[in-house]
């Protein structure tokens, strides 16, 4: 046994430990937020969620299990408990698997590098041995700093940089005492092969490889549908995000969707789309300069009208399964971000952005909410949990039921 009291310690937005009990309670909270199944009863479709342990991928997994009754496989890459606690995704996965079992969902979780072919082989074998050899849905939600090409062995690293010229933006930080500060930072522009490297990691190459890999083994069911999760965001953050190196990768992802959509339509009568989700506090988004400030201001404008990731993914599943029309924009994208990009909302956020300083930020942004959201990423600040009590940190990876 390895019980101990876990105290949150952080360096900026990164926490050194995660709280297993808080992570479990957070997953339970997300499950309860899902509306009753649109069509309860019967055996659910077989789905594969790649990037199932965090952010929108976690929301996709929980929404699929609770709303649609999916069965299938989740793939993620997490660290086990050792000297420190396991990663938050490790504990969230264990909690998700437990809830899936309680609700009679056959969901298997694999921990490994989704970019590598070894994990793809494991998934293919599981689909044959456990799920009848046919896959109905694939949700792709991977945010990673690096990738190794399985064919060449070449490694690629993604970067967060503007394209063309340096970019200066406001950003939100917290000092050692926790006081908020609005600062200006300047990001140097992409150079050399920065764009190509980022596209190789965060673009559509691996998503397409997954589809090709499974199709070559005859594992795609008639009507197979796949969605890759994306983001556009506000004009306020466009220079560092949508018009930067990450934006180039997102454009490649969306171009890949159009190619896959045509291919799947011809071969299995299927679909491929990108899902443009709206802003949220995630472990990936807090690394982007300016995003923390923007999301805090957005919450200040909208309050509870912000749609949480679990709500957005419920809507996506409804569209993927036909409970609602799978409508796309001219670029083949499902738009779940219209509430965020409403002109009136963006105008209000821009007004606050222009006047945001260290002195005014407390009045303009919902900093209490933002701070809680950051801590919740690691299992802290979950209401109703006693953080003074010792908890077991050595939680095993979930093994599938026989």
TORKOL-4160 file (C-alpha; in steps of 0.2 Angstrom, whole numbers, padded with zeros to 4 digits, m for minus):
402
<pt num="1" X="0000" Y="0000" Z="0000"/>
<pt num="2" X="0006" Y="0018" Z="m0003"/>
<pt num="3" X="m0007" Y="0029" Z="0005"/>
<pt num="4" X="m0002" Y="0047" Z="0008"/>
<pt num="5" X="m0009" Y="0065" Z="0009"/>
<pt num="6" X="m0006" Y="0074" Z="m0008"/>
<pt num="7" X="m0003" Y="0092" Z="m0008"/>
<pt num="8" X="m0004" Y="0102" Z="m0024"/>
<pt num="9" X="0013" Y="0109" Z="m0029"/>
<pt num="10" X="0015" Y="0117" Z="m0046"/>
<pt num="11" X="0027" Y="0126" Z="m0057"/>
<pt num="12" X="0017" Y="0138" Z="m0067"/>
<pt num="13" X="0002" Y="0128" Z="m0074"/>
<pt num="14" X="0011" Y="0111" Z="m0072"/>
<pt num="15" X="0008" Y="0101" Z="m0056"/>
<pt num="16" X="0021" Y="0089" Z="m0049"/>
<pt num="17" X="0009" Y="0076" Z="m0043"/>
<pt num="18" X="m0009" Y="0071" Z="m0047"/>
<pt num="19" X="m0023" Y="0066" Z="m0035"/>
<pt num="20" X="m0031" Y="0049" Z="m0038"/>
<pt num="21" X="m0046" Y="0052" Z="m0028"/>
<pt num="22" X="m0049" Y="0069" Z="m0036"/>
<pt num="23" X="m0047" Y="0062" Z="m0053"/>
<pt num="24" X="m0059" Y="0048" Z="m0050"/>
<pt num="25" X="m0072" Y="0061" Z="m0043"/>
<pt num="26" X="m0069" Y="0072" Z="m0058"/>
<pt num="27" X="m0073" Y="0057" Z="m0070"/>
<pt num="28" X="m0089" Y="0053" Z="m0060"/>
<pt num="29" X="m0094" Y="0071" Z="m0062"/>
<pt num="30" X="m0092" Y="0071" Z="m0081"/>
<pt num="31" X="m0101" Y="0055" Z="m0082"/>
<pt num="32" X="m0116" Y="0062" Z="m0073"/>
<pt num="33" X="m0116" Y="0077" Z="m0084"/>
<pt num="34" X="m0120" Y="0067" Z="m0099"/>
<pt num="35" X="m0139" Y="0066" Z="m0104"/>
<pt num="36" X="m0148" Y="0050" Z="m0104"/>
<pt num="37" X="m0144" Y="0039" Z="m0119"/>
<pt num="38" X="m0153" Y="0045" Z="m0135"/>
<pt num="39" X="m0158" Y="0027" Z="m0139"/>
<pt num="40" X="m0155" Y="0016" Z="m0123"/>
<pt num="41" X="m0154" Y="m0003" Z="m0124"/>
<pt num="42" X="m0145" Y="m0015" Z="m0136"/>
<pt num="43" X="m0127" Y="m0018" Z="m0140"/>
<pt num="44" X="m0118" Y="m0002" Z="m0143"/>
<pt num="45" X="m0106" Y="0002" Z="m0158"/>
<pt num="46" X="m0088" Y="m0002" Z="m0158"/>
<pt num="47" X="m0077" Y="0014" Z="m0156"/>
<pt num="48" X="m0059" Y="0018" Z="m0155"/>
<pt num="49" X="m0054" Y="0034" Z="m0146"/>
<pt num="50" X="m0035" Y="0038" Z="m0148"/>
<pt num="51" X="m0030" Y="0050" Z="m0135"/>
<pt num="52" X="m0043" Y="0044" Z="m0122"/>
<pt num="53" X="m0036" Y="0050" Z="m0106"/>
<pt num="54" X="m0036" Y="0069" Z="m0106"/>
<pt num="55" X="m0045" Y="0085" Z="m0113"/>
<pt num="56" X="m0057" Y="0082" Z="m0127"/>
<pt num="57" X="m0052" Y="0064" Z="m0129"/>
<pt num="58" X="m0057" Y="0060" Z="m0112"/>
<pt num="59" X="m0073" Y="0069" Z="m0115"/>
<pt num="60" X="m0076" Y="0059" Z="m0131"/>
<pt num="61" X="m0073" Y="0043" Z="m0121"/>
<pt num="62" X="m0085" Y="0047" Z="m0107"/>
<pt num="63" X="m0098" Y="0054" Z="m0118"/>
<pt num="64" X="m0097" Y="0039" Z="m0130"/>
<pt num="65" X="m0099" Y="0027" Z="m0116"/>
<pt num="66" X="m0113" Y="0036" Z="m0106"/>
<pt num="67" X="m0123" Y="0043" Z="m0121"/>
<pt num="68" X="m0120" Y="0031" Z="m0135"/>
<pt num="69" X="m0116" Y="0015" Z="m0125"/>
<pt num="70" X="m0100" Y="0012" Z="m0136"/>
<pt num="71" X="m0089" Y="m0003" Z="m0133"/>
<pt num="72" X="m0071" Y="m0004" Z="m0139"/>
<pt num="73" X="m0054" Y="0003" Z="m0136"/>
<pt num="74" X="m0046" Y="0019" Z="m0129"/>
<pt num="75" X="m0028" Y="0022" Z="m0132"/>
<pt num="76" X="m0017" Y="0034" Z="m0122"/>
<pt num="77" X="0001" Y="0037" Z="m0116"/>
<pt num="78" X="0002" Y="0039" Z="m0097"/>
<pt num="79" X="0015" Y="0036" Z="m0083"/>
<pt num="80" X="0012" Y="0024" Z="m0069"/>
<pt num="81" X="0014" Y="0028" Z="m0051"/>
<pt num="82" X="0032" Y="0027" Z="m0045"/>
<pt num="83" X="0042" Y="0039" Z="m0034"/>
<pt num="84" X="0029" Y="0052" Z="m0038"/>
<pt num="85" X="0010" Y="0049" Z="m0041"/>
<pt num="86" X="0005" Y="0042" Z="m0058"/>
<pt num="87" X="0000" Y="0055" Z="m0071"/>
<pt num="88" X="m0018" Y="0062" Z="m0070"/>
<pt num="89" X="m0022" Y="0053" Z="m0086"/>
<pt num="90" X="m0017" Y="0036" Z="m0078"/>
<pt num="91" X="m0030" Y="0039" Z="m0063"/>
<pt num="92" X="m0043" Y="0046" Z="m0075"/>
<pt num="93" X="m0042" Y="0030" Z="m0086"/>
<pt num="94" X="m0043" Y="0019" Z="m0071"/>
<pt num="95" X="m0059" Y="0028" Z="m0065"/>
<pt num="96" X="m0067" Y="0028" Z="m0083"/>
<pt num="97" X="m0064" Y="0009" Z="m0084"/>
<pt num="98" X="m0072" Y="0007" Z="m0067"/>
<pt num="99" X="m0088" Y="0016" Z="m0073"/>
<pt num="100" X="m0088" Y="0008" Z="m0089"/>
<pt num="101" X="m0088" Y="m0009" Z="m0080"/>
<pt num="102" X="m0102" Y="m0003" Z="m0068"/>
<pt num="103" X="m0113" Y="0001" Z="m0083"/>
<pt num="104" X="m0110" Y="m0014" Z="m0093"/>
<pt num="105" X="m0098" Y="m0007" Z="m0106"/>
<pt num="106" X="m0084" Y="m0017" Z="m0113"/>
<pt num="107" X="m0070" Y="m0005" Z="m0115"/>
<pt num="108" X="m0052" Y="m0009" Z="m0115"/>
<pt num="109" X="m0038" Y="0003" Z="m0112"/>
<pt num="110" X="m0021" Y="0002" Z="m0120"/>
<pt num="111" X="m0006" Y="0012" Z="m0113"/>
<pt num="112" X="0007" Y="0015" Z="m0127"/>
<pt num="113" X="0013" Y="0026" Z="m0141"/>
<pt num="114" X="m0002" Y="0029" Z="m0153"/>
<pt num="115" X="0011" Y="0035" Z="m0166"/>
<pt num="116" X="0019" Y="0018" Z="m0167"/>
<pt num="117" X="0013" Y="0002" Z="m0176"/>
<pt num="118" X="0015" Y="m0009" Z="m0161"/>
<pt num="119" X="0000" Y="m0001" Z="m0153"/>
<pt num="120" X="m0010" Y="m0001" Z="m0170"/>
<pt num="121" X="m0006" Y="m0020" Z="m0171"/>
<pt num="122" X="m0013" Y="m0022" Z="m0153"/>
<pt num="123" X="m0029" Y="m0013" Z="m0158"/>
<pt num="124" X="m0031" Y="m0023" Z="m0173"/>
<pt num="125" X="m0029" Y="m0039" Z="m0164"/>
<pt num="126" X="m0042" Y="m0034" Z="m0150"/>
<pt num="127" X="m0054" Y="m0029" Z="m0163"/>
<pt num="128" X="m0054" Y="m0046" Z="m0171"/>
<pt num="129" X="m0053" Y="m0056" Z="m0154"/>
<pt num="130" X="m0065" Y="m0046" Z="m0144"/>
<pt num="131" X="m0076" Y="m0035" Z="m0155"/>
<pt num="132" X="m0081" Y="m0045" Z="m0170"/>
<pt num="133" X="m0068" Y="m0038" Z="m0181"/>
<pt num="134" X="m0077" Y="m0023" Z="m0186"/>
<pt num="135" X="m0075" Y="m0004" Z="m0181"/>
<pt num="136" X="m0089" Y="0008" Z="m0182"/>
<pt num="137" X="m0081" Y="0024" Z="m0176"/>
<pt num="138" X="m0064" Y="0032" Z="m0173"/>
<pt num="139" X="m0061" Y="0048" Z="m0163"/>
<pt num="140" X="m0043" Y="0055" Z="m0165"/>
<pt num="141" X="m0038" Y="0067" Z="m0151"/>
<pt num="142" X="m0019" Y="0068" Z="m0150"/>
<pt num="143" X="m0009" Y="0082" Z="m0144"/>
<pt num="144" X="0010" Y="0078" Z="m0143"/>
<pt num="145" X="0027" Y="0086" Z="m0142"/>
<pt num="146" X="0035" Y="0074" Z="m0154"/>
<pt num="147" X="0033" Y="0059" Z="m0165"/>
<pt num="148" X="0043" Y="0046" Z="m0173"/>
<pt num="149" X="0039" Y="0040" Z="m0191"/>
<pt num="150" X="0037" Y="0021" Z="m0190"/>
<pt num="151" X="0043" Y="0019" Z="m0208"/>
<pt num="152" X="0059" Y="0029" Z="m0207"/>
<pt num="153" X="0063" Y="0030" Z="m0189"/>
<pt num="154" X="0065" Y="0049" Z="m0191"/>
<pt num="155" X="0059" Y="0059" Z="m0176"/>
<pt num="156" X="0049" Y="0076" Z="m0177"/>
<pt num="157" X="0046" Y="0089" Z="m0164"/>
<pt num="158" X="0032" Y="0101" Z="m0164"/>
<pt num="159" X="0034" Y="0120" Z="m0159"/>
<pt num="160" X="0022" Y="0134" Z="m0154"/>
<pt num="161" X="0028" Y="0148" Z="m0165"/>
<pt num="162" X="0021" Y="0162" Z="m0176"/>
<pt num="163" X="0025" Y="0162" Z="m0194"/>
<pt num="164" X="0034" Y="0176" Z="m0203"/>
<pt num="165" X="0038" Y="0188" Z="m0190"/>
<pt num="166" X="0040" Y="0189" Z="m0171"/>
<pt num="167" X="0023" Y="0190" Z="m0161"/>
<pt num="168" X="0020" Y="0200" Z="m0145"/>
<pt num="169" X="0005" Y="0196" Z="m0135"/>
<pt num="170" X="m0002" Y="0198" Z="m0118"/>
<pt num="171" X="m0002" Y="0182" Z="m0107"/>
<pt num="172" X="m0008" Y="0178" Z="m0090"/>
<pt num="173" X="0004" Y="0171" Z="m0077"/>
<pt num="174" X="0003" Y="0169" Z="m0058"/>
<pt num="175" X="0017" Y="0174" Z="m0046"/>
<pt num="176" X="0024" Y="0163" Z="m0032"/>
<pt num="177" X="0011" Y="0169" Z="m0020"/>
<pt num="178" X="m0003" Y="0165" Z="m0033"/>
<pt num="179" X="m0006" Y="0183" Z="m0038"/>
<pt num="180" X="m0011" Y="0185" Z="m0056"/>
<pt num="181" X="m0001" Y="0196" Z="m0068"/>
<pt num="182" X="m0004" Y="0201" Z="m0086"/>
<pt num="183" X="0013" Y="0202" Z="m0095"/>
<pt num="184" X="0018" Y="0204" Z="m0113"/>
<pt num="185" X="0029" Y="0191" Z="m0121"/>
<pt num="186" X="0037" Y="0190" Z="m0138"/>
<pt num="187" X="0038" Y="0173" Z="m0147"/>
<pt num="188" X="0051" Y="0171" Z="m0161"/>
<pt num="189" X="0045" Y="0166" Z="m0178"/>
<pt num="190" X="0047" Y="0149" Z="m0185"/>
<pt num="191" X="0063" Y="0145" Z="m0194"/>
<pt num="192" X="0071" Y="0131" Z="m0203"/>
<pt num="193" X="0059" Y="0116" Z="m0204"/>
<pt num="194" X="0049" Y="0121" Z="m0189"/>
<pt num="195" X="0033" Y="0121" Z="m0199"/>
<pt num="196" X="0036" Y="0104" Z="m0207"/>
<pt num="197" X="0041" Y="0097" Z="m0190"/>
<pt num="198" X="0025" Y="0103" Z="m0182"/>
<pt num="199" X="0014" Y="0097" Z="m0196"/>
<pt num="200" X="0023" Y="0080" Z="m0195"/>
<pt num="201" X="0018" Y="0078" Z="m0177"/>
<pt num="202" X="0001" Y="0087" Z="m0176"/>
<pt num="203" X="m0006" Y="0086" Z="m0194"/>
<pt num="204" X="m0015" Y="0072" Z="m0201"/>
<pt num="205" X="m0002" Y="0059" Z="m0206"/>
<pt num="206" X="m0004" Y="0048" Z="m0191"/>
<pt num="207" X="m0023" Y="0049" Z="m0192"/>
<pt num="208" X="m0022" Y="0044" Z="m0210"/>
<pt num="209" X="m0010" Y="0030" Z="m0205"/>
<pt num="210" X="m0023" Y="0023" Z="m0193"/>
<pt num="211" X="m0037" Y="0023" Z="m0205"/>
<pt num="212" X="m0026" Y="0014" Z="m0219"/>
<pt num="213" X="m0019" Y="0002" Z="m0206"/>
<pt num="214" X="m0037" Y="m0004" Z="m0201"/>
<pt num="215" X="m0044" Y="m0003" Z="m0218"/>
<pt num="216" X="m0030" Y="m0014" Z="m0225"/>
<pt num="217" X="m0035" Y="m0027" Z="m0212"/>
<pt num="218" X="m0053" Y="m0026" Z="m0217"/>
<pt num="219" X="m0058" Y="m0019" Z="m0200"/>
<pt num="220" X="m0069" Y="m0004" Z="m0205"/>
<pt num="221" X="m0088" Y="m0008" Z="m0204"/>
<pt num="222" X="m0100" Y="m0002" Z="m0218"/>
<pt num="223" X="m0103" Y="0016" Z="m0214"/>
<pt num="224" X="m0088" Y="0018" Z="m0203"/>
<pt num="225" X="m0086" Y="0036" Z="m0197"/>
<pt num="226" X="m0071" Y="0045" Z="m0190"/>
<pt num="227" X="m0068" Y="0062" Z="m0183"/>
<pt num="228" X="m0052" Y="0071" Z="m0178"/>
<pt num="229" X="m0053" Y="0085" Z="m0165"/>
<pt num="230" X="m0047" Y="0102" Z="m0170"/>
<pt num="231" X="m0048" Y="0120" Z="m0164"/>
<pt num="232" X="m0049" Y="0137" Z="m0173"/>
<pt num="233" X="m0050" Y="0150" Z="m0159"/>
<pt num="234" X="m0052" Y="0168" Z="m0158"/>
<pt num="235" X="m0044" Y="0182" Z="m0169"/>
<pt num="236" X="m0035" Y="0187" Z="m0153"/>
<pt num="237" X="m0025" Y="0172" Z="m0152"/>
<pt num="238" X="m0024" Y="0168" Z="m0171"/>
<pt num="239" X="m0006" Y="0174" Z="m0174"/>
<pt num="240" X="0001" Y="0162" Z="m0161"/>
<pt num="241" X="m0011" Y="0148" Z="m0165"/>
<pt num="242" X="m0022" Y="0147" Z="m0181"/>
<pt num="243" X="m0009" Y="0157" Z="m0191"/>
<pt num="244" X="0006" Y="0149" Z="m0183"/>
<pt num="245" X="0014" Y="0132" Z="m0184"/>
<pt num="246" X="0000" Y="0123" Z="m0174"/>
<pt num="247" X="m0012" Y="0131" Z="m0186"/>
<pt num="248" X="m0002" Y="0124" Z="m0201"/>
<pt num="249" X="m0004" Y="0107" Z="m0193"/>
<pt num="250" X="m0023" Y="0110" Z="m0190"/>
<pt num="251" X="m0025" Y="0115" Z="m0209"/>
<pt num="252" X="m0016" Y="0099" Z="m0214"/>
<pt num="253" X="m0027" Y="0089" Z="m0202"/>
<pt num="254" X="m0042" Y="0096" Z="m0211"/>
<pt num="255" X="m0035" Y="0093" Z="m0228"/>
<pt num="256" X="m0032" Y="0075" Z="m0223"/>
<pt num="257" X="m0051" Y="0074" Z="m0218"/>
<pt num="258" X="m0056" Y="0079" Z="m0235"/>
<pt num="259" X="m0045" Y="0066" Z="m0243"/>
<pt num="260" X="m0051" Y="0052" Z="m0230"/>
<pt num="261" X="m0069" Y="0057" Z="m0233"/>
<pt num="262" X="m0068" Y="0054" Z="m0251"/>
<pt num="263" X="m0059" Y="0038" Z="m0249"/>
<pt num="264" X="m0071" Y="0031" Z="m0236"/>
<pt num="265" X="m0086" Y="0036" Z="m0245"/>
<pt num="266" X="m0081" Y="0026" Z="m0260"/>
<pt num="267" X="m0075" Y="0010" Z="m0250"/>
<pt num="268" X="m0087" Y="0008" Z="m0235"/>
<pt num="269" X="m0100" Y="0022" Z="m0237"/>
<pt num="270" X="m0092" Y="0031" Z="m0223"/>
<pt num="271" X="m0087" Y="0048" Z="m0217"/>
<pt num="272" X="m0072" Y="0058" Z="m0211"/>
<pt num="273" X="m0073" Y="0075" Z="m0203"/>
<pt num="274" X="m0064" Y="0086" Z="m0192"/>
<pt num="275" X="m0073" Y="0093" Z="m0176"/>
<pt num="276" X="m0069" Y="0111" Z="m0172"/>
<pt num="277" X="m0071" Y="0112" Z="m0153"/>
<pt num="278" X="m0072" Y="0127" Z="m0143"/>
<pt num="279" X="m0060" Y="0134" Z="m0130"/>
<pt num="280" X="m0057" Y="0125" Z="m0114"/>
<pt num="281" X="m0044" Y="0124" Z="m0100"/>
<pt num="282" X="m0033" Y="0108" Z="m0105"/>
<pt num="283" X="m0016" Y="0103" Z="m0102"/>
<pt num="284" X="m0012" Y="0107" Z="m0120"/>
<pt num="285" X="m0020" Y="0124" Z="m0121"/>
<pt num="286" X="m0012" Y="0131" Z="m0105"/>
<pt num="287" X="0005" Y="0129" Z="m0114"/>
<pt num="288" X="0000" Y="0141" Z="m0128"/>
<pt num="289" X="0005" Y="0159" Z="m0125"/>
<pt num="290" X="m0011" Y="0171" Z="m0123"/>
<pt num="291" X="m0023" Y="0156" Z="m0121"/>
<pt num="292" X="m0024" Y="0157" Z="m0103"/>
<pt num="293" X="m0029" Y="0175" Z="m0103"/>
<pt num="294" X="m0041" Y="0173" Z="m0117"/>
<pt num="295" X="m0050" Y="0158" Z="m0109"/>
<pt num="296" X="m0051" Y="0168" Z="m0092"/>
<pt num="297" X="m0059" Y="0183" Z="m0101"/>
<pt num="298" X="m0071" Y="0172" Z="m0111"/>
<pt num="299" X="m0077" Y="0165" Z="m0095"/>
<pt num="300" X="m0079" Y="0182" Z="m0088"/>
<pt num="301" X="m0090" Y="0187" Z="m0103"/>
<pt num="302" X="m0100" Y="0171" Z="m0104"/>
<pt num="303" X="m0100" Y="0163" Z="m0086"/>
<pt num="304" X="m0110" Y="0147" Z="m0085"/>
<pt num="305" X="m0115" Y="0149" Z="m0104"/>
<pt num="306" X="m0098" Y="0142" Z="m0108"/>
<pt num="307" X="m0101" Y="0124" Z="m0115"/>
<pt num="308" X="m0089" Y="0112" Z="m0106"/>
<pt num="309" X="m0080" Y="0099" Z="m0116"/>
<pt num="310" X="m0091" Y="0085" Z="m0110"/>
<pt num="311" X="m0106" Y="0095" Z="m0117"/>
<pt num="312" X="m0097" Y="0098" Z="m0134"/>
<pt num="313" X="m0093" Y="0079" Z="m0136"/>
<pt num="314" X="m0111" Y="0074" Z="m0132"/>
<pt num="315" X="m0116" Y="0085" Z="m0147"/>
<pt num="316" X="m0103" Y="0077" Z="m0158"/>
<pt num="317" X="m0108" Y="0059" Z="m0154"/>
<pt num="318" X="m0126" Y="0064" Z="m0157"/>
<pt num="319" X="m0120" Y="0070" Z="m0174"/>
<pt num="320" X="m0109" Y="0055" Z="m0178"/>
<pt num="321" X="m0123" Y="0042" Z="m0174"/>
<pt num="322" X="m0136" Y="0051" Z="m0183"/>
<pt num="323" X="m0146" Y="0057" Z="m0168"/>
<pt num="324" X="m0143" Y="0074" Z="m0176"/>
<pt num="325" X="m0138" Y="0079" Z="m0194"/>
<pt num="326" X="m0119" Y="0078" Z="m0197"/>
<pt num="327" X="m0119" Y="0095" Z="m0204"/>
<pt num="328" X="m0102" Y="0102" Z="m0210"/>
<pt num="329" X="m0095" Y="0119" Z="m0216"/>
<pt num="330" X="m0088" Y="0122" Z="m0233"/>
<pt num="331" X="m0071" Y="0114" Z="m0227"/>
<pt num="332" X="m0079" Y="0098" Z="m0221"/>
<pt num="333" X="m0078" Y="0103" Z="m0202"/>
<pt num="334" X="m0091" Y="0100" Z="m0189"/>
<pt num="335" X="m0093" Y="0117" Z="m0180"/>
<pt num="336" X="m0095" Y="0115" Z="m0161"/>
<pt num="337" X="m0087" Y="0132" Z="m0158"/>
<pt num="338" X="m0101" Y="0144" Z="m0164"/>
<pt num="339" X="m0106" Y="0150" Z="m0147"/>
<pt num="340" X="m0087" Y="0155" Z="m0144"/>
<pt num="341" X="m0085" Y="0164" Z="m0160"/>
<pt num="342" X="m0102" Y="0173" Z="m0160"/>
<pt num="343" X="m0097" Y="0191" Z="m0165"/>
<pt num="344" X="m0105" Y="0199" Z="m0150"/>
<pt num="345" X="m0095" Y="0187" Z="m0138"/>
<pt num="346" X="m0079" Y="0190" Z="m0147"/>
<pt num="347" X="m0082" Y="0209" Z="m0147"/>
<pt num="348" X="m0084" Y="0209" Z="m0128"/>
<pt num="349" X="m0069" Y="0198" Z="m0125"/>
<pt num="350" X="m0058" Y="0210" Z="m0136"/>
<pt num="351" X="m0064" Y="0225" Z="m0126"/>
<pt num="352" X="m0058" Y="0216" Z="m0110"/>
<pt num="353" X="m0042" Y="0210" Z="m0118"/>
<pt num="354" X="m0038" Y="0228" Z="m0123"/>
<pt num="355" X="m0039" Y="0235" Z="m0105"/>
<pt num="356" X="m0033" Y="0219" Z="m0096"/>
<pt num="357" X="m0018" Y="0223" Z="m0084"/>
<pt num="358" X="m0012" Y="0216" Z="m0068"/>
<pt num="359" X="m0023" Y="0228" Z="m0059"/>
<pt num="360" X="m0039" Y="0226" Z="m0069"/>
<pt num="361" X="m0038" Y="0207" Z="m0073"/>
<pt num="362" X="m0047" Y="0202" Z="m0057"/>
<pt num="363" X="m0063" Y="0212" Z="m0063"/>
<pt num="364" X="m0062" Y="0206" Z="m0081"/>
<pt num="365" X="m0058" Y="0188" Z="m0080"/>
<pt num="366" X="m0065" Y="0174" Z="m0070"/>
<pt num="367" X="m0049" Y="0169" Z="m0061"/>
<pt num="368" X="m0057" Y="0159" Z="m0048"/>
<pt num="369" X="m0065" Y="0148" Z="m0061"/>
<pt num="370" X="m0049" Y="0147" Z="m0071"/>
<pt num="371" X="m0038" Y="0142" Z="m0056"/>
<pt num="372" X="m0050" Y="0129" Z="m0051"/>
<pt num="373" X="m0050" Y="0122" Z="m0069"/>
<pt num="374" X="m0031" Y="0121" Z="m0070"/>
<pt num="375" X="m0030" Y="0112" Z="m0053"/>
<pt num="376" X="m0044" Y="0100" Z="m0059"/>
<pt num="377" X="m0033" Y="0094" Z="m0073"/>
<pt num="378" X="m0023" Y="0086" Z="m0059"/>
<pt num="379" X="m0037" Y="0080" Z="m0048"/>
<pt num="380" X="m0037" Y="0095" Z="m0036"/>
<pt num="381" X="m0051" Y="0108" Z="m0033"/>
<pt num="382" X="m0065" Y="0095" Z="m0036"/>
<pt num="383" X="m0080" Y="0099" Z="m0025"/>
<pt num="384" X="m0085" Y="0087" Z="m0011"/>
<pt num="385" X="m0068" Y="0079" Z="m0009"/>
<pt num="386" X="m0058" Y="0078" Z="0007"/>
<pt num="387" X="m0040" Y="0083" Z="0002"/>
<pt num="388" X="m0034" Y="0081" Z="0020"/>
<pt num="389" X="m0036" Y="0062" Z="0020"/>
<pt num="390" X="m0023" Y="0050" Z="0014"/>
<pt num="391" X="m0027" Y="0041" Z="m0003"/>
<pt num="392" X="m0019" Y="0026" Z="m0011"/>
<pt num="393" X="m0008" Y="0032" Z="m0025"/>
<pt num="394" X="m0003" Y="0014" Z="m0032"/>
<pt num="395" X="m0018" Y="0012" Z="m0043"/>
<pt num="396" X="m0016" Y="m0002" Z="m0056"/>
<pt num="397" X="m0019" Y="0000" Z="m0075"/>
<pt num="398" X="m0037" Y="m0007" Z="m0078"/>
<pt num="399" X="m0037" Y="m0024" Z="m0085"/>
<pt num="400" X="m0051" Y="m0030" Z="m0096"/>
<pt num="401" X="m0065" Y="m0041" Z="m0089"/>
<pt num="402" X="m0064" Y="m0059" Z="m0096"/>
